[in-house]
Amino acid sequence: MAGILGYWAIFWAFIVLATDTCTCVRHSLLEGCEDLWLDEQDRKLYAACNSLESCKGWSPGGNLYNISARSYTDHIAVIDVDQPGLDGLYGLRQLKISGYQDDLDLHGFDVRKIEGRLWFWLINHRPPIDHVTGEFLDALVVGANSTVEIFDLDKASDTLEHVKTVASKAIFTPNSIAVEEDSLGFVITNDHNTKTGTFCDLEMLTGGGSLAYCRSDTGKCYITADKGFSIPNGIAYDKNGYYYVANSASGLITVHKFVNNELIQVQSINTGYPMDNLWLDADGNLIATVFPDSIALVESSMDLYNIVAPATGLTINDIAK
């Protein structure tokens, strides 16, 4: 779910999606993992992670704007899902970063293969800065300076090489991202209508959010849908041109398709649970990370280290074709 409420759910999705059996991998590099991506060909699992202490203070998706709480430890972790090793950590390591001078404050991400190489599209919640003085602005007033950062992975050195920054007014509360097959177009979910303000927290009840379409080549973005959402969170894209959007507050997965440059809703799937991220597996099944106990979810968000909210994955195969 937006912000800190999603980090426990992704940890358990880590276990379920990687193998046919359940194996619990615990390590500080796997703390606070908000999103993940499985390379089914090379059998490597990538996750965007951070410390829980940092998430408790700086988490724009959860309306938390304490810049001083940032730990500067956000990273992409990777494990080899078929090679547990003697220590049972599956070759766990952290990807290095090259060519990007700022700090990363990660949220959702997506990956595409381009000419045999992996390219990463990372949502980055940078703190707002006065470009004249270089000082931080009041994020509680102006919100985060969120962008999408594109990286090319050098597998030989486990290094992400920075390619491009995509910044736009249409990317204002980004949560998750889905890149099209051509690796040029991508859609991000804005999980709120505004960056900050009195009504942000109320959108869990009233609804809100939007979808933005962007181009990696031009950096241009525009809002392509902004009606009928209820905290849009995870998003997945299939080869038939359908986008699947997890609406965290309503428990609905809405299905969208482009018609005249707008993403029109063509179907909805009611899971009955608050949701986080979505994943389309190699067989075309849609997997949703959900929370069966809403009360425990709220309690866990207040005490991340001691209370673990139940979470599970739903497999949905009756989807748009």
Backbone torsions as a table, in degrees:
resi	resn	phi	psi	omega
1	MET	NA	167.6	-177.6
2	ALA	-55.2	131.5	175.3
3	GLY	73.9	-148.9	-169.7
4	ILE	-66.0	-18.2	-177.3
5	LEU	-67.4	-14.9	-175.8
6	GLY	-94.1	-12.5	-168.1
7	TYR	-68.8	-35.8	177.1
8	TRP	-67.0	-40.5	-176.5
9	ALA	-61.8	-41.0	-179.0
10	ILE	-65.9	-33.4	179.1
11	PHE	-59.8	-42.1	-179.3
12	TRP	-75.5	-32.5	174.4
13	ALA	-63.2	-33.2	174.8
14	PHE	-50.2	-45.1	-175.9
15	ILE	-74.3	-44.4	-172.2
16	VAL	-73.2	-41.4	-173.7
17	LEU	-77.0	-24.5	-172.1
18	ALA	-74.8	-37.6	-175.2
19	THR	-141.0	174.3	177.6
20	ASP	-81.1	-13.0	177.8
21	THR	-116.5	163.8	-178.2
22	CYS	-95.0	120.7	177.3
23	THR	-130.2	126.0	-178.9
24	CYS	-91.6	119.1	178.0
25	VAL	-111.1	116.7	-178.5
26	ARG	-116.2	128.4	178.8
27	HIS	-167.9	153.8	-179.1
28	SER	-62.2	-27.3	178.0
29	LEU	-70.3	-13.1	179.9
30	LEU	-106.9	16.4	179.9
31	GLU	-83.2	140.2	174.2
32	GLY	63.1	35.6	-178.9
33	CYS	-79.7	116.0	-176.2
34	GLU	-87.6	-32.9	-175.7
35	ASP	-147.5	161.8	179.3
36	LEU	-149.1	164.3	177.5
37	TRP	-147.2	131.3	-178.3
38	LEU	-103.4	122.5	171.5
39	ASP	-84.7	98.2	-173.4
40	GLU	-71.0	-22.3	178.6
41	GLN	-78.9	-50.8	-179.0
42	ASP	-89.4	-3.9	175.9
43	ARG	58.1	50.3	174.8
44	LYS	-124.9	141.6	-179.6
45	LEU	-114.1	126.3	-178.5
46	TYR	-110.9	141.3	-178.8
47	ALA	-140.6	142.0	175.7
48	ALA	-93.8	115.0	-170.1
49	CYS	-129.9	165.4	179.3
50	ASN	-161.3	174.0	176.6
51	SER	-79.9	146.0	178.7
52	LEU	-65.3	-33.2	178.7
53	GLU	-60.5	-41.8	178.1
54	SER	-65.9	-41.5	-179.2
55	CYS	-62.5	-31.1	-179.1
56	LYS	-69.1	-19.6	-178.3
57	GLY	-112.4	-45.7	-178.7
58	TRP	-113.2	97.6	179.3
59	SER	-151.1	81.9	-176.5
60	PRO	-54.1	-33.2	178.1
61	GLY	-66.4	-21.7	177.8
62	GLY	-105.9	16.3	179.7
63	ASN	60.5	38.0	176.8
64	LEU	-115.4	121.6	-168.9
65	TYR	-129.3	35.8	177.3
66	ASN	-86.8	95.7	-175.9
67	ILE	-60.7	-35.9	-177.6
68	SER	-67.3	-13.8	-180.0
69	ALA	-82.1	-10.0	-178.2
70	ARG	-61.0	134.6	-177.5
71	SER	-94.9	-10.7	-178.3
72	TYR	58.6	33.6	-178.4
73	THR	-119.3	9.0	179.6
74	ASP	-57.9	140.0	-175.3
75	HIS	-160.3	166.1	170.0
76	ILE	-101.9	117.4	176.5
77	ALA	-95.5	151.9	179.2
78	VAL	-139.7	140.1	174.5
79	ILE	-130.9	153.1	175.6
80	ASP	-94.7	104.6	-165.6
81	VAL	-68.5	-18.2	-179.7
82	ASP	-102.7	4.7	-175.3
83	GLN	-129.9	84.8	-176.1
84	PRO	-64.6	-28.8	-178.5
85	GLY	72.3	170.7	-178.1
86	LEU	-67.7	-29.1	-178.7
87	ASP	-89.8	-3.8	179.0
88	GLY	71.4	16.9	-178.4
89	LEU	-101.6	4.4	173.4
90	TYR	56.0	40.4	177.6
91	GLY	64.9	27.1	-176.5
92	LEU	-53.3	132.2	178.0
93	ARG	-155.7	170.2	-179.3
94	GLN	-113.4	132.0	177.6
95	LEU	-71.8	141.3	176.2
96	LYS	-83.1	159.6	-179.3
97	ILE	-118.6	134.8	178.9
98	SER	-135.3	140.5	174.1
99	GLY	83.3	4.4	177.5
100	TYR	-123.3	118.2	-169.9
101	GLN	-87.0	-24.8	-178.0
102	ASP	-84.2	176.2	174.8
103	ASP	-87.9	151.7	178.0
104	LEU	-98.4	136.0	172.9
105	ASP	-125.0	88.9	-163.6
106	LEU	-83.4	155.4	173.9
107	HIS	-139.1	-119.2	179.7
108	GLY	-78.6	162.6	176.1
109	PHE	-157.1	165.7	175.3
110	ASP	-142.7	162.4	-175.1
111	VAL	-136.8	143.9	173.5
112	ARG	-135.9	149.3	175.6
113	LYS	-91.6	126.9	177.8
114	ILE	-125.9	111.8	-179.6
115	GLU	51.6	45.2	175.4
116	GLY	83.3	-3.9	179.7
117	ARG	-110.1	153.2	178.5
118	LEU	-94.3	130.6	174.4
119	TRP	-113.0	136.7	-176.9
120	PHE	-111.9	134.6	171.9
121	TRP	-111.5	109.4	-173.3
122	LEU	-111.6	127.4	171.1
123	ILE	-76.3	128.9	-174.1
124	ASN	-127.2	115.3	-179.4
125	HIS	-92.2	75.6	179.3
126	ARG	-70.3	146.4	174.9
127	PRO	-72.0	151.6	-179.8
128	PRO	-74.1	140.5	-176.5
129	ILE	-131.9	140.2	171.1
130	ASP	-75.8	113.6	-173.3
131	HIS	-72.8	-10.3	175.9
132	VAL	-86.2	-48.8	-176.6
133	THR	-93.6	-21.8	-176.2
134	GLY	80.7	3.0	-179.4
135	GLU	-86.1	153.4	175.8
136	PHE	-68.3	141.0	171.9
137	LEU	-87.8	170.8	178.5
138	ASP	-77.1	101.4	-176.1
139	ALA	-65.9	-25.8	178.4
140	LEU	-65.1	-24.1	179.7
141	VAL	-94.3	-46.3	-172.8
142	VAL	-103.2	-11.5	179.8
143	GLY	82.2	-171.2	180.0
144	ALA	-85.0	160.1	174.4
145	ASN	-100.0	72.5	-170.6
146	SER	-78.2	140.8	179.1
147	THR	-138.9	174.2	168.3
148	VAL	-114.4	122.6	-179.9
149	GLU	-105.4	129.0	-178.4
150	ILE	-104.2	129.1	-179.1
151	PHE	-128.5	151.7	174.0
152	ASP	-111.9	127.2	-176.3
153	LEU	-89.5	124.0	170.1
154	ASP	-91.9	99.5	-174.4
155	LYS	-63.0	-32.3	-176.7
156	ALA	-62.5	-33.0	-177.9
157	SER	-112.3	4.3	-176.6
158	ASP	51.9	45.2	-176.7
159	THR	-123.2	130.6	173.5
160	LEU	-89.3	118.4	179.2
161	GLU	-95.9	123.7	-177.5
162	HIS	-69.3	133.7	-178.9
163	VAL	-109.2	-47.4	-172.1
164	LYS	-164.4	152.0	171.5
165	THR	-110.2	130.6	174.5
166	VAL	-109.9	116.1	179.4
167	ALA	-125.8	137.8	-177.4
168	SER	-160.6	152.5	174.3
169	LYS	-64.7	-20.7	178.2
170	ALA	-76.8	-14.5	176.3
171	ILE	-102.0	85.9	-173.9
172	PHE	-115.2	-34.3	173.0
173	THR	-134.5	59.5	-174.4
174	PRO	-68.6	139.4	179.8
175	ASN	-117.5	-55.2	-177.9
176	SER	-136.9	171.6	-171.5
177	ILE	-148.0	143.7	176.2
178	ALA	-132.7	123.4	-177.6
179	VAL	-99.2	136.0	-179.3
180	GLU	-73.2	168.0	-175.1
181	GLU	-62.0	-29.7	-179.3
182	ASP	-77.0	-3.7	179.1
183	SER	63.4	16.8	178.5
184	LEU	-110.3	-52.7	178.3
185	GLY	-83.9	145.5	172.5
186	PHE	-150.7	155.2	-179.9
187	VAL	-120.8	134.9	174.8
188	ILE	-116.1	149.6	173.9
189	THR	-94.2	124.8	167.9
190	ASN	-91.6	117.1	-171.7
191	ASP	-83.7	-3.5	174.7
192	HIS	-139.0	167.2	177.4
193	ASN	-81.3	-28.3	179.4
194	THR	-137.5	160.5	-178.7
195	LYS	-66.9	-44.9	-178.0
196	THR	-141.1	178.9	175.6
197	GLY	127.6	168.4	-175.8
198	THR	-59.5	-34.5	-170.9
199	PHE	-92.3	-0.7	-178.2
200	CYS	-59.7	-49.4	-178.9
201	ASP	-65.8	-30.3	-178.9
202	LEU	-71.4	-15.1	-178.3
203	GLU	-66.7	-17.2	172.4
204	MET	-61.9	-26.2	179.6
205	LEU	-101.1	-40.4	-174.4
206	THR	-89.2	-16.9	-175.6
207	GLY	90.0	164.0	-180.0
208	GLY	157.9	168.6	-179.9
209	GLY	117.5	172.0	-176.7
210	SER	-159.8	172.5	173.3
211	LEU	-118.2	137.8	176.5
212	ALA	-120.3	136.8	176.9
213	TYR	-104.4	133.0	-178.8
214	CYS	-131.2	162.0	174.7
215	ARG	-118.0	129.5	179.4
216	SER	-69.6	-30.8	-176.7
217	ASP	-76.7	-41.6	-177.3
218	THR	-97.7	-21.1	-176.0
219	GLY	76.9	6.4	-179.2
220	LYS	-82.9	141.1	179.6
221	CYS	-137.5	155.3	172.4
222	TYR	-153.7	154.0	175.9
223	ILE	-73.9	124.1	-176.1
224	THR	-109.4	-9.6	175.1
225	ALA	-163.2	132.2	-178.4
226	ASP	-145.2	23.0	180.0
227	LYS	-126.4	142.5	171.6
228	GLY	82.3	13.2	-179.6
229	PHE	-95.9	155.6	178.5
230	SER	-135.6	77.6	-175.3
231	ILE	60.5	69.5	178.2
232	PRO	-63.1	130.2	-172.7
233	ASN	-121.0	-104.3	-179.0
234	GLY	-65.7	152.6	179.1
235	ILE	-144.5	142.2	177.9
236	ALA	-136.0	151.5	-177.4
237	TYR	-126.5	134.7	177.1
238	ASP	-110.9	169.8	-174.4
239	LYS	-70.5	-11.3	177.6
240	ASN	-89.0	3.0	176.0
241	GLY	90.0	12.7	179.3
242	TYR	-96.4	141.2	173.6
243	TYR	-109.2	134.1	178.9
244	TYR	-112.5	124.8	-173.9
245	VAL	-120.7	124.4	176.8
246	ALA	-85.2	117.9	175.7
247	ASN	-94.8	104.8	-169.0
248	SER	-60.3	-43.0	-172.6
249	ALA	-75.4	-34.3	-174.7
250	SER	-94.2	-17.8	-175.6
251	GLY	79.0	10.2	-180.0
252	LEU	-95.7	139.6	165.1
253	ILE	-101.5	113.0	178.7
254	THR	-94.7	141.6	-177.2
255	VAL	-110.4	129.9	-173.5
256	HIS	-128.9	152.5	176.6
257	LYS	-143.9	145.7	-179.1
258	PHE	-71.4	129.1	172.1
259	VAL	-136.3	113.6	-179.3
260	ASN	53.1	49.8	175.8
261	ASN	68.0	12.4	175.2
262	GLU	-122.2	142.6	176.5
263	LEU	-86.7	107.1	-177.4
264	ILE	-96.2	134.6	176.9
265	GLN	-73.2	127.6	-178.3
266	VAL	-115.6	-11.0	-176.8
267	GLN	-166.4	159.5	172.5
268	SER	-142.6	149.6	-179.2
269	ILE	-126.7	121.5	-177.6
270	ASN	-94.4	111.2	179.0
271	THR	-87.6	-24.8	-179.0
272	GLY	82.0	6.3	-177.5
273	TYR	-132.5	150.9	167.3
274	PRO	-60.6	142.5	-173.0
275	MET	-126.6	161.1	174.1
276	ASP	-120.3	-105.9	-172.5
277	ASN	-95.5	162.1	179.2
278	LEU	-121.2	153.4	179.1
279	TRP	-146.2	134.6	172.2
280	LEU	-102.9	118.8	-178.0
281	ASP	-83.5	-179.6	-174.6
282	ALA	-64.4	-22.3	179.9
283	ASP	-92.3	2.3	179.0
284	GLY	86.3	7.4	176.1
285	ASN	-78.6	140.3	178.0
286	LEU	-95.1	125.9	-179.3
287	ILE	-113.4	126.3	-178.8
288	ALA	-115.2	133.8	173.4
289	THR	-86.9	121.8	-174.2
290	VAL	-131.4	164.2	-179.0
291	PHE	-117.1	108.8	-178.1
292	PRO	-70.4	-22.3	-174.7
293	ASP	-123.9	99.5	-176.2
294	SER	-65.5	-37.0	-179.3
295	ILE	-65.5	-44.9	178.3
296	ALA	-64.0	-31.4	177.9
297	LEU	-62.8	-45.8	179.2
298	VAL	-65.2	-43.1	179.6
299	GLU	-61.9	-40.0	179.6
300	SER	-64.4	-37.6	-179.5
301	SER	-64.3	-23.5	179.2
302	MET	-86.4	-21.8	-176.6
303	ASP	-144.4	76.8	-170.0
304	LEU	-64.4	-30.6	-174.8
305	TYR	-83.7	-26.1	-171.6
306	ASN	-110.7	-19.5	-179.0
307	ILE	-119.5	121.4	179.7
308	VAL	-107.7	117.6	179.2
309	ALA	-75.9	137.9	175.8
310	PRO	-59.4	140.3	178.0
311	ALA	-145.8	151.5	-179.8
312	THR	-151.8	173.5	177.4
313	GLY	-115.7	134.0	174.7
314	LEU	-103.7	132.9	174.7
315	THR	-100.7	124.8	-176.5
316	ILE	-121.4	117.2	-179.5
317	ASN	-113.2	-1.9	176.4
318	ASP	-97.7	72.0	-175.5
319	ILE	-120.8	172.0	-174.9
320	ALA	-60.6	143.4	177.6
321	LYS	-129.9	NA	NA
